[in-house]
Amino acid sequence: MVYDFNADEIFEMAEQIEKNGASFYRKSAEAIANPGAKKLLLDLAAMEDEHEKTFADLRASMSEKEKVATVFDPEGEAVLYLRALADTRVFFEKKIDTSSMKEILKEAILAEKDSIVFYLGMKEIVPENLGKTKIDPIIKEEMAHIKLLSKELVASKSVL
């Protein structure tokens, strides 16, 4: 089945990706003994929670036209597909060394980069009349994450 996604569906995926990111940061924080590193990871989890709320608010503010399903899907398979896509493409459960802040930061940067690529790709398949331009704030948020994580990684090299 070919899917033509609208911005509502993209925001739903963004919310799921942010949930996955918050979970990743919280699990990583549990494994780190360093109080400063633990705080950073918990702060990142809180940022992901805020982004999830932002995307939920953006989704709620959309017009009915932008929320219109683009395919006949009485069984809701598209939503299941989107959720699986979000769960397996970004912040996917990987075996990483959570005892090393450097490795956690590197994995987080990769996940954030993957999310940007994911959203850029999804933006290409959302028609203009279904809210294509509303995906840009998601991309900007993920770029801000990379900037913060990269700064922390550089700073950690002199500390860790």
N, C-alpha and C positions, 0 to 999 in steps of 0.2 A: 504494500500500500504506500502511496506517495503522500507525504504530509506537507501541507502549506501552513506553517506556524504563524499565529498572530502574536502580538506583543504580550497579551495576557498569558499565553502559554510560556513565552520566554521568561516573563516575570515569575511564573510559578517555578520554572527550573532554577532561576536565580535564587529564589527563596530556599529551595532545597540545597543548592550548592552552598549557600551561606550557613545553613544548619549543619551541613557536613563539615564545613571549615571550623565552625565553633566547636564541634565535637572533637575534631583533630587537635585543636589547640588545647582543649581541656584535658584530653588524654595525655598529650605531651607534657603538660604542666604537672600532671600527677607523677610522672616518671623523673622529673628534674628536682634535684635537691637544692640547687642554688636559689635562694629567695628572690634575687633580682630577676633571674631568668624565668622563674615561676610566675612572677608578677607580670612580666612582659607577655608571656603566653596567655595568661588569664585576661590581660588587657586586650590582646588580639581576639580572643574568644568573644569578649564583650563587644568589640567593634563589629565582628561578624553578626552578632545578635542585633546590633543597631542597623546594620545594612539589610538584614532580613526584614526588619520592621520598615525600613525605607522602601524596599521593593514591594512589600505588602501594601503600603500606603499608595505607591505609584500605581500598583495594580488596581486598587480600589478606586482611584481617581479617574480611571480610564472610561471612555464613553462605551456605550453598549455596542456601537459599530466596531470598535477595536477589539471587543471580546467575542465577536461572532465567530463560531467555529467555521473553519474553511472546508471541512470534509464531513461527510455523514459518518457518525461514529456513535451509534446507540449503546454500545457496550463499554464506552470509555477507554478503549484500547490506546488512544493517542496519549491520554494522561499517564497511563501505565508506562508507555514507551518513553515519554519525556522524563518521568521520574527515574526510570532505569538508566537513561542516558545521563542524567545529572548525577546519579549515584555512582556511576562507573567511570566517568570521564575526569572529574575534578575532586580532589581530596579523597580519592579512592583508597580504601584500606590497603596499605602497602606495609611491608616489613621494613621498618627503619630503625635506626639506632636512636631511641628516644632518651638515652642517657647522655647524649651529646647535643648540646644546644646548637652547635655549628651544623650538625646533620639535620636537626629539626628545621632550622632556618633555611637550609638549602632545599629541603623537600617542600617547605611552605612556599618558597619563591617559585619552584617548578609548578606547584599546584595553581598558584595565582596566574602564572604565565599561561598554563593550560586553560584556565577560566577565560582569559582574554581571547585566546584563539577560539575557544568554544563560542563565546558571545559574538565575536566578529563573524564567524561562520554562520551562526544563527541569524544575525542581522541581515545577511545576504539573502536569506530565504523568507524573511518577513516582508510581505507586500507593504508599499508606502502607505496605503489607505488603512492598514491594520496596525499602525503604530510603530513603524520601523525606527523613527527618530527617538522613541522613548527608551531604546536599548542603550543609547550613548551614556546615560548616567551610570549604568552598571559597569561599563568598560572603564570609565573614569575612576570609579571606586576601586576596582581591581588594580589599576595602575598605581593608585595611591598606596595600596597594600605592598606592592613590589618595592616601591620607593622606601617605605618604612622598614620592610624586612631586609632590604639590601644595606641600608644604613646600619641596622643592628648587626648584620653579618660582618660588615667591615669593622665595626666597633668591637665585636666579640673576638676578632683575630688578635687584638692586642691584650685582651683580658683572659681568654680561654687558652 
